[in-house]
């Protein structure tokens, strides 16, 4: 009798241990269900943490100016990148069917847009592929890089728009993307554009004419028609009256930060005055 009672007790204890183990496994699986659902299905890695509404935003990433060389583009896009670079460097030769004056893109976008902008850097294009589509007041809507590029061809180049699927446009867009490698999308790229220049006086075209004669005419010609070393700044070989440079504030900024080329020394007042003078000169009319 005692022996049978002992056997019953042992069986009962073993049964309880087994039941407890099963319940423990079931409970642990239930608790870990959320983690299992958030795991990477391919390797069991935890998914990226979810940022809830009251979590502070991550710090803005540091943006470095470090454009790759066009010739270092991957083999499958290198021809397109190099054609894009050539179009910007020598627009009259590589996109002759779409230009209507004597300007090349690099006249404003120094070194085919690879220069870093700022003082004596022209208007950089590094990062534009990360900044567009972008709202523009001219269209009162967000525009893409095809539209923005064609604005330059029809206004600054006084020419014709490139078809979106043309070899030339695809090459230009590929070039934009390649030199924008590493620039975070829609972050504030500090070297794009040129900051506005404030002058303590109203624009004076007569004073600007004097500035032009002393600071600009040696390169751009006394008649503004350009020379072998610098482009025309008015007349048929220059930008039309719908171009960005036809706005005094835009030309003021460009002149202050970049002119004379290689040694920008204009004061804000001189830049303001010479921009007013140059933009008052005859030039082609923009045809929509």
C-alpha positions in Angstrom: 0.0 0.0 0.0 2.8 2.4 0.9 4.7 1.4 -2.2 1.7 2.1 -4.5 1.1 5.5 -2.8 4.7 6.5 -3.4 4.5 5.5 -7.0 1.3 7.6 -7.4 3.0 10.6 -5.9 6.0 10.4 -8.2 3.8 10.1 -11.3 1.8 13.1 -10.1 4.9 15.2 -9.6 6.3 14.2 -13.0 3.0 15.1 -14.7 2.9 18.5 -13.0 6.5 19.2 -14.2 5.5 18.3 -17.8 2.4 20.5 -17.8 4.3 23.4 -16.3 6.9 23.2 -19.1 4.3 23.1 -21.8 2.6 26.2 -20.3 5.9 28.0 -20.0 6.7 27.4 -23.7 3.2 28.6 -24.8 3.4 31.7 -22.6 6.9 32.6 -23.8 5.8 32.3 -27.4 2.9 34.6 -26.7 5.1 37.2 -25.1 7.6 37.1 -27.9 5.0 37.2 -30.6 5.4 41.0 -31.2 9.2 40.6 -31.6 8.8 37.6 -33.9 6.4 39.6 -36.1 8.9 42.5 -36.3 11.8 40.2 -37.3 13.3 40.2 -40.7 11.8 37.3 -42.5 15.0 36.5 -44.4 17.5 36.4 -41.5 15.6 36.9 -38.3 17.1 40.4 -37.8 15.0 42.8 -35.8 13.2 45.4 -38.0 14.1 49.0 -37.8 12.7 50.7 -34.7 9.4 52.5 -35.2 9.6 56.2 -34.3 6.4 57.3 -32.6 4.9 60.7 -32.8 6.5 62.0 -29.5 10.0 60.8 -30.3 12.4 63.6 -31.2 13.4 63.8 -34.9 16.9 62.3 -35.7 19.6 64.9 -36.1 20.0 66.4 -39.5 22.7 64.5 -41.4 25.9 66.2 -42.2 26.0 67.1 -45.9 29.5 66.9 -47.4 30.5 68.4 -50.7 32.2 65.5 -52.4 31.0 65.0 -56.0 32.5 62.1 -57.9 34.4 62.7 -61.1 32.3 62.1 -64.3 34.9 59.7 -65.6 34.5 57.5 -62.5 30.8 56.7 -63.2 29.9 53.0 -63.5 30.5 51.5 -66.9 26.8 51.1 -67.7 26.1 54.9 -67.3 29.5 56.3 -68.0 28.8 57.3 -71.7 25.6 59.1 -70.6 27.4 60.9 -67.7 30.2 62.0 -70.0 27.7 63.2 -72.6 25.9 65.2 -70.0 29.2 66.7 -68.8 30.1 67.6 -72.4 26.7 69.2 -73.0 27.1 71.4 -70.0 30.7 72.2 -70.9 30.1 72.9 -74.6 26.4 73.3 -75.1 26.8 74.9 -78.5 28.6 71.8 -79.8 26.8 68.9 -78.1 23.2 70.3 -78.0 23.4 72.7 -81.0 19.8 71.9 -82.1 18.5 73.4 -78.9 20.5 76.5 -78.4 19.8 80.0 -79.8 22.7 82.1 -78.6 26.5 82.0 -77.8 26.2 80.7 -74.2 27.2 77.4 -72.7 25.8 76.1 -69.5 29.2 76.3 -67.9 29.1 80.1 -68.2 26.9 80.1 -65.1 27.5 76.6 -63.8 31.3 76.7 -63.5 33.2 73.5 -64.3 30.0 72.0 -65.7 28.2 72.5 -62.4 30.8 70.6 -60.3 32.2 73.8 -58.7 31.0 74.2 -55.1 29.2 77.4 -55.6 29.7 80.3 -53.2 32.5 82.8 -53.8 33.9 82.2 -57.3 32.1 78.9 -57.7 29.3 79.9 -60.0 25.9 78.1 -59.6 26.7 74.6 -58.5 24.6 71.6 -59.7 25.9 69.1 -57.2 22.8 68.0 -55.3 20.1 69.2 -57.7 19.1 65.6 -58.3 18.3 65.4 -54.5 16.5 68.7 -54.5 13.9 68.2 -57.3 11.0 68.0 -57.9 10.8 71.4 -56.2 8.3 74.2 -56.0 9.1 77.2 -58.3 7.2 80.4 -58.2 7.6 80.8 -62.0 5.3 77.8 -62.5 3.5 78.1 -59.2 3.9 74.4 -58.8 6.5 71.7 -58.1 8.6 71.1 -61.2 11.0 68.3 -62.1 14.5 68.5 -63.5 13.3 68.1 -67.1 11.2 71.3 -66.7 13.9 73.1 -64.8 16.5 72.2 -67.4 14.3 73.2 -70.3 13.8 76.6 -68.6 17.5 77.2 -69.0 17.4 76.1 -72.6 14.5 78.3 -73.6 15.5 81.3 -71.5 19.2 81.4 -70.7 20.1 79.6 -74.0 17.3 81.4 -75.9 16.7 78.1 -77.6 14.2 75.2 -77.7 13.2 72.6 -75.0 14.7 69.2 -75.2 12.3 66.3 -75.5 12.2 64.5 -72.2 13.2 61.2 -73.8 15.9 62.6 -76.0 19.5 61.3 -75.7 20.6 64.8 -74.6 18.1 65.2 -71.8 18.6 61.7 -70.5 22.4 62.3 -70.5 22.0 65.6 -68.6 19.7 64.0 -66.0 22.1 61.0 -65.6 24.9 63.5 -65.1 22.9 65.4 -62.4 22.3 62.2 -60.5 25.9 61.0 -60.7 27.4 64.3 -59.4 24.7 64.3 -56.6 25.8 60.9 -55.3 25.7 60.9 -51.5 23.6 64.1 -51.1 20.6 63.2 -48.9 17.2 63.7 -50.6 15.4 66.9 -49.7 17.9 68.1 -47.2 19.1 71.7 -47.3 22.1 71.7 -49.6 24.1 74.8 -48.5 26.0 75.4 -51.7 23.1 75.4 -54.1 22.0 78.8 -55.5 23.5 82.1 -54.5 22.5 84.1 -51.4 20.8 87.4 -52.0 23.0 90.5 -51.8 21.7 93.6 -49.9 22.8 97.0 -50.9 22.4 100.2 -48.9 21.5 102.2 -52.0 19.0 102.0 -54.9 20.4 100.6 -58.2 22.1 103.2 -60.3 22.5 102.3 -64.0 24.9 105.2 -64.7 27.2 104.1 -61.9 26.8 100.6 -63.1 28.0 101.6 -66.6 31.2 102.9 -65.0 31.6 99.6 -63.1 31.1 97.7 -66.3 33.7 99.7 -68.1 36.3 99.3 -65.4 35.6 95.8 -64.1 33.8 93.9 -66.9 34.5 95.2 -70.4 38.0 93.7 -70.7 36.4 90.2 -70.7 32.9 90.7 -71.9 33.7 93.4 -74.4 33.0 97.1 -74.4 29.8 96.5 -76.4 28.8 93.5 -74.1 29.0 91.1 -77.1 31.6 88.9 -75.5 35.2 88.0 -76.3 37.2 84.8 -76.7 37.4 84.6 -72.9 33.9 85.5 -71.7 30.4 85.3 -73.0 28.1 88.1 -74.3 26.0 89.7 -71.5 23.5 91.5 -73.8 22.5 91.4 -77.5 21.5 88.4 -79.6 24.3 86.1 -78.3 23.2 86.5 -74.7 20.3 85.3 -72.5 16.8 86.6 -73.3 14.6 88.8 -71.1 12.9 85.7 -69.6 16.0 84.3 -68.1 16.9 84.2 -64.4 19.9 86.5 -65.0 17.4 89.1 -66.5 16.2 89.6 -62.9 18.4 92.3 -61.3 18.5 90.5 -58.0 19.7 87.3 -59.5 22.4 89.0 -61.6 23.5 91.1 -58.6 24.1 88.0 -56.6 25.9 86.2 -59.4 28.1 89.2 -60.1 28.9 89.8 -56.4 30.0 86.2 -55.7 31.7 85.5 -59.0 32.9 88.5 -60.9 35.4 89.3 -62.1 35.9 85.5 -62.8 38.7 84.2 -60.6 38.9 87.3 -58.4 35.4 88.4 -57.3 36.0 91.8 -55.8 32.8 93.8 -56.4 31.2 95.5 -53.5 27.4 94.9 -52.9 26.8 98.4 -54.3 29.0 97.8 -57.4 27.2 94.5 -58.0 23.8 96.1 -57.7 24.7 98.9 -60.0 26.3 96.8 -62.7 23.4 94.3 -62.7 21.0 97.2 -63.2 23.1 98.5 -66.1 23.6 95.1 -67.8 19.9 94.1 -67.6 18.8 97.5 -69.0 20.6 96.6 -72.3 18.9 95.1 -75.3 18.5 91.4 -75.5 16.2 88.8 -77.2 12.6 88.6 -76.1 11.4 85.4 -74.5 8.9 83.6 -76.7 6.7 81.2 -74.8 
